[in-house]
Amino acid sequence: MNIAICEDNLQEAQSLKLRIEKYMPNSIVISDVDIFEDAGSLLESDVIYDLVVFDCKLPDMDGVEAAKLYKEKNRFAVVIFITAYIEYATGGYEVDALRYLMKPVSNEKLSEALVAFESRLKHECIVDIRGLHEPFFVKSTEIMYIESVGRRTIVRLQGMSVESHKSLAVFEKEIRSEAFYKTRRQFIVNMKYIRRKDGNELYMENGEKVTISRRSIAGFNKMYANYLKYNG
C-alpha cells in the first residue's frame, strides 16, 4: 500500500506520516508513505499511490484542483483533504473525497478516516480482469457477474464483457467483498446488480438470467437478505 502526503509544511507532513503509520488498521500493510511539498512533484511521480492526503492550500495550486489532476492519472486513488480554512471544506465530490479533516488533525479524526479507508478498500477492491491481450483494471463494484463458459471466463460489466484467462476460483479469492456470491460452479454474482429473484433464478440489471444451484440456495438467501438489509 503506497501513500502520499501533499503538504507544504514539512513538519506537519512528517507528523502526519508517523501518525498514519501508527493508526492505519492492521489489515492494511503500508509499503511507503512519501511526502510532497507541492502538487507538481506528486503529479510528476511515477509511483501509483492508493491513498493521497492533500492540503487544500498548496504553494503551486489549489489542493482540490491537484486532486482532480491526480485522479485523471490514477482514477482508483482514494483522496483525503486536510485544511485549516473552513471555506475549503467543500467541493471534493468530483474526486469522491473520503474525508475533509480540519487542522490541527486530531488522532481520533485521523483514525476514523483510516478506518473508513479500510472499509472502502474492502468494498471497492481493484481487480485485474486480465483480458487475453493486456491487463484490464476495474473496481469490484463495476463487475456485474463472472461466468465460466467452457475453458473461458467472462467478466460482465455494465455495457461490455471482458474475456479473462483467470479461473472463477482465482476471482473468488481476489474479490474481497461481501456483495459477491458464488451461486453455482459457473457463476459469481454481484448482488448489487440483482433486479429480481424468482425461485432459483436471478434477473440481472442487464436483462440476463443467472441461476442458483440447489446446494447454494439456502446460503445465498441468507447472504442476500443480509445484503439488502444494509444496502437495500
Secondary structure as UniProt FT lines:
FT   STRAND          2..6
FT   HELIX           10..23
FT   TURN            26..27
FT   STRAND          32..36
FT   HELIX           39..44
FT   STRAND          51..55
FT   HELIX           63..73
FT   TURN            75..76
FT   STRAND          78..83
FT   HELIX           86..88
FT   HELIX           92..95
FT   STRAND          99..102
FT   HELIX           107..123
FT   STRAND          126..128
FT   STRAND          137..139
FT   HELIX           140..142
FT   STRAND          143..149
FT   TURN            150..151
FT   STRAND          152..157
FT   TURN            158..159
FT   STRAND          160..164
FT   HELIX           168..174
FT   TURN            178..179
FT   STRAND          180..184
FT   TURN            185..186
FT   STRAND          187..190
FT   HELIX           191..193
FT   STRAND          194..198
FT   TURN            199..200
FT   STRAND          201..204
FT   TURN            205..206
FT   STRAND          209..211
FT   TURN            214..216
FT   HELIX           217..231
//
